[in-house]
Amino acid sequence: MKYHCQKIKVSFIRLKKLGYKTEPAFCMYLDIKGNPYLELLKLE
């Protein structure tokens, strides 16, 4: 589990350095299509 969490963290840091905002980065990592802000709200 610890390795998997570290892998996710590194992926997000890489996307943030490329200029992505948090929500779009989550959607890219989770392969969620559409408007990242609206799609993440649907997961609530």
C-alpha positions in Angstrom: 0.0 0.0 0.0 2.8 2.4 0.9 4.5 1.9 -2.5 1.2 2.5 -4.3 0.6 5.8 -2.4 4.1 7.0 -3.2 3.5 6.2 -6.9 0.3 8.3 -6.8 2.1 11.1 -5.1 4.9 11.2 -7.6 2.4 11.1 -10.5 0.5 14.1 -9.1 3.7 16.1 -8.4 4.8 15.5 -12.0 1.4 16.7 -13.4 1.4 19.8 -11.1 4.9 20.7 -12.4 3.6 20.4 -15.9 1.0 23.0 -14.9 -2.1 20.9 -14.3 -4.5 22.0 -11.6 -5.4 19.4 -8.9 -8.8 18.3 -10.2 -7.7 17.8 -13.8 -4.6 15.9 -12.5 -6.9 13.6 -10.5 -9.1 13.0 -13.5 -6.1 12.2 -15.7 -4.7 9.7 -13.2 -8.1 8.1 -12.7 -8.9 8.2 -16.5 -12.1 10.2 -15.9 -13.4 11.9 -19.0 -15.3 15.2 -19.2 -15.2 18.3 -17.1 -12.9 17.4 -14.2 -14.7 19.7 -11.7 -18.2 18.3 -12.5 -17.0 14.7 -12.8 -15.3 14.7 -9.4 -18.5 16.2 -7.8 -20.4 13.2 -9.1 -18.2 10.9 -7.0 -19.4 12.5 -3.8 
